[in-house]
Amino acid sequence: MALVGLAFVCLIAAVSADNGKAELTEEKRILSRVNPWKFVNNSETVYLTKWLAANSDLRLFSCVRSKYLRYDSVNQTVYRTLDVSINTSTEILYRSVNMSLKVDLRASYPPILLVTLLYSMRNYSIDRDVEVGERQLPVRYSDKKCLILGNSKSGVPNKTGCSMWVTEEYYDKRSLCCDFIFFFFVARSISHTMFQSARESPQLQLARLN
């Protein structure tokens, strides 16, 4: 009975997100009123907690997080870091890049999160970042606790999978509603493997202190 109640609550949360009413069509699904902007433009650190992909190399990611940098109101762009801890056979590597995030709400469903990786040129006496790659990620669900992204609209779909990000506040609390939506509406592909990352590796802890 409790599970039925949880499922009902989550479905209501999904269809009523952003105060809209989902249209019962094949194209729009029940999550058609999702607006990820509040999550994207959040000053909290966020963590990648679950992801699915056919690429087994992604299992090497032990911790992935993103820290808030700033918001540019002119072009409505959020800037964040992307910090990754990677387990190899001999060591744990730490890598970090900056990225810009924009939300494209022009399409009826789904909203698109435009993610652009940036390479800093400041070490070369050039005071700017250079764009080195962009991904267009369909937003399957979003609220103040989590952001669930689908396959990239660019690149190779079976290499990208889908993912769920949560804010630092809700990492330990765990949102059952977000988990429910991830597993039952996104993660039903039998051709993908699910991976989970830890909250923080020793490398990320050290980087936080530096």
Secondary structure in CASP SS format (residue, H / E / C, confidence):
PFRMAT SS
TARGET T0000
AUTHOR 0000-0000-0000
METHOD secondary structure of the structure
MODEL  1
M C 1.00
A H 1.00
L H 1.00
V H 1.00
G H 1.00
L H 1.00
A H 1.00
F H 1.00
V H 1.00
C H 1.00
L H 1.00
I H 1.00
A H 1.00
A H 1.00
V H 1.00
S C 1.00
A H 1.00
D H 1.00
N H 1.00
G C 1.00
K C 1.00
A C 1.00
E C 1.00
L C 1.00
T C 1.00
E C 1.00
E C 1.00
K C 1.00
R C 1.00
I C 1.00
L C 1.00
S C 1.00
R C 1.00
V C 1.00
N C 1.00
P C 1.00
W H 1.00
K H 1.00
F H 1.00
V H 1.00
N C 1.00
N C 1.00
S C 1.00
E C 1.00
T C 1.00
V E 1.00
Y E 1.00
L E 1.00
T E 1.00
K E 1.00
W E 1.00
L E 1.00
A E 1.00
A C 1.00
N C 1.00
S H 1.00
D H 1.00
L H 1.00
R H 1.00
L H 1.00
F E 1.00
S E 1.00
C E 1.00
V E 1.00
R E 1.00
S E 1.00
K C 1.00
Y E 1.00
L E 1.00
R E 1.00
Y E 1.00
D E 1.00
S C 1.00
V C 1.00
N C 1.00
Q C 1.00
T E 1.00
V E 1.00
Y E 1.00
R E 1.00
T E 1.00
L E 1.00
D E 1.00
V E 1.00
S E 1.00
I E 1.00
N E 1.00
T C 1.00
S C 1.00
T C 1.00
E C 1.00
I E 1.00
L E 1.00
Y E 1.00
R E 1.00
S E 1.00
V E 1.00
N E 1.00
M E 1.00
S E 1.00
L E 1.00
K E 1.00
V E 1.00
D E 1.00
L C 1.00
R C 1.00
A C 1.00
S C 1.00
Y C 1.00
P C 1.00
P C 1.00
I E 1.00
L E 1.00
L E 1.00
V E 1.00
T E 1.00
L E 1.00
L E 1.00
Y E 1.00
S E 1.00
M C 1.00
R H 1.00
N H 1.00
Y H 1.00
S C 1.00
I C 1.00
D C 1.00
R C 1.00
D E 1.00
V E 1.00
E E 1.00
V E 1.00
G E 1.00
E E 1.00
R E 1.00
Q E 1.00
L E 1.00
P E 1.00
V E 1.00
R E 1.00
Y E 1.00
S E 1.00
D C 1.00
K C 1.00
K C 1.00
C E 1.00
L E 1.00
I E 1.00
L E 1.00
G C 1.00
N C 1.00
S C 1.00
K C 1.00
S C 1.00
G C 1.00
V C 1.00
P H 1.00
N H 1.00
K H 1.00
T H 1.00
G C 1.00
C E 1.00
S E 1.00
M E 1.00
W E 1.00
V E 1.00
T E 1.00
E H 1.00
E H 1.00
Y H 1.00
Y C 1.00
D C 1.00
K C 1.00
R C 1.00
S C 1.00
L H 1.00
C H 1.00
C H 1.00
D H 1.00
F H 1.00
I H 1.00
F H 1.00
F H 1.00
F H 1.00
F H 1.00
V H 1.00
A C 1.00
R C 1.00
S C 1.00
I C 1.00
S C 1.00
H C 1.00
T E 1.00
M E 1.00
F E 1.00
Q E 1.00
S C 1.00
A C 1.00
R C 1.00
E C 1.00
S C 1.00
P H 1.00
Q H 1.00
L H 1.00
Q H 1.00
L H 1.00
A H 1.00
R H 1.00
L H 1.00
N C 1.00
END
